[in-house]
Amino acid sequence: MPQAAGGYPAQASPAAVASQSQRRFPTAAEIPSGMERNRLEAAFGPPTMRTVAVEQGVPIETFVYLRREPDTATFVLIRSGRVVSVSTTAY
């Protein structure tokens, strides 16, 4: 989670929260393994949070889509531009 000054979680702007609530929230059942990153974003919009790392020269991305009411998150692991695992969980 992004950090603000003092180590507290950063708050999303009202405009960002409004735009997130207007897009369709993806569940793990809707995202097949092998789906291309660009198709994922075309279907569900940009993630709420994205991380990028490199393992042995291979780009690894994690997309996190958040939904309020009920508080739910979908985590998507992308390796070399394709989905390799997805999970949806309540928090």
C-alpha positions as CSV (number, residue, x, y, z in Angstrom):
1,M,0.0,0.0,0.0
2,P,1.4,3.5,-0.8
3,Q,2.7,5.3,2.2
4,A,2.1,9.0,3.1
5,A,4.3,11.0,5.4
6,G,4.7,9.4,8.8
7,G,4.3,5.9,7.5
8,Y,0.5,6.1,7.3
9,P,-1.3,4.6,4.3
10,A,-1.9,7.2,1.5
11,Q,-5.5,8.1,0.8
12,A,-6.9,8.0,-2.7
13,S,-8.2,11.3,-4.1
14,P,-12.0,11.6,-4.3
15,A,-11.8,11.6,-8.1
16,A,-9.8,8.3,-8.1
17,V,-12.3,6.6,-5.7
18,A,-15.2,7.8,-7.9
19,S,-13.6,6.4,-11.1
20,Q,-12.8,3.1,-9.4
21,S,-16.4,2.7,-8.3
22,Q,-17.7,3.2,-11.9
23,R,-15.7,0.4,-13.4
24,R,-16.5,-3.3,-13.2
25,F,-14.7,-5.2,-10.4
26,P,-13.0,-8.4,-11.7
27,T,-13.2,-11.7,-9.8
28,A,-10.8,-14.6,-10.1
29,A,-13.4,-16.6,-12.0
30,E,-13.4,-13.9,-14.8
31,I,-9.7,-13.8,-15.4
32,P,-8.2,-16.9,-17.1
33,S,-4.6,-17.9,-16.8
34,G,-2.8,-16.9,-19.9
35,M,-4.8,-13.7,-20.5
36,E,-2.7,-10.9,-21.8
37,R,-2.1,-7.8,-19.6
38,N,-3.5,-5.5,-22.3
39,R,-6.8,-7.5,-22.5
40,L,-7.1,-7.5,-18.7
41,E,-6.8,-3.7,-18.6
42,A,-9.2,-3.3,-21.5
43,A,-11.8,-5.4,-19.8
44,F,-11.5,-4.1,-16.2
45,G,-9.5,-0.8,-16.4
46,P,-6.3,0.0,-14.7
47,P,-5.7,-1.7,-11.3
48,T,-6.0,0.2,-8.0
49,M,-2.4,-0.7,-7.3
50,R,0.4,-2.2,-9.5
51,T,3.8,-3.4,-8.5
52,V,6.6,-4.4,-10.8
53,A,9.7,-6.6,-10.1
54,V,12.2,-8.5,-12.2
55,E,13.1,-12.2,-11.4
56,Q,15.9,-13.7,-13.4
57,G,15.4,-11.2,-16.1
58,V,11.6,-11.8,-16.3
59,P,9.2,-9.0,-15.5
60,I,6.7,-9.9,-12.8
61,E,3.7,-7.6,-12.2
62,T,1.1,-7.7,-9.5
63,F,-2.2,-5.9,-10.2
64,V,-4.6,-5.3,-7.3
65,Y,-8.2,-4.4,-7.9
66,L,-10.1,-3.2,-4.8
67,R,-13.8,-3.0,-4.2
68,R,-15.6,-1.5,-1.2
69,E,-18.9,-2.8,0.0
70,P,-18.1,-5.5,0.4
71,D,-14.4,-5.0,1.0
72,T,-12.9,-7.3,-1.6
73,A,-9.6,-7.5,-3.4
74,T,-8.5,-9.4,-6.5
75,F,-4.8,-10.0,-6.9
76,V,-3.5,-10.8,-10.4
77,L,0.1,-12.1,-10.9
78,I,1.4,-11.4,-14.4
79,R,4.7,-12.8,-15.8
80,S,6.0,-11.7,-19.2
81,G,2.8,-10.0,-20.0
82,R,0.4,-12.9,-19.2
83,V,-1.7,-13.8,-16.2
84,V,-0.2,-16.7,-14.2
85,S,-2.4,-16.6,-11.1
86,V,-5.5,-14.8,-9.7
87,S,-7.2,-14.8,-6.4
88,T,-10.1,-12.8,-4.9
89,T,-10.5,-12.4,-1.2
90,A,-12.5,-10.4,1.3
91,Y,-10.7,-8.3,3.8
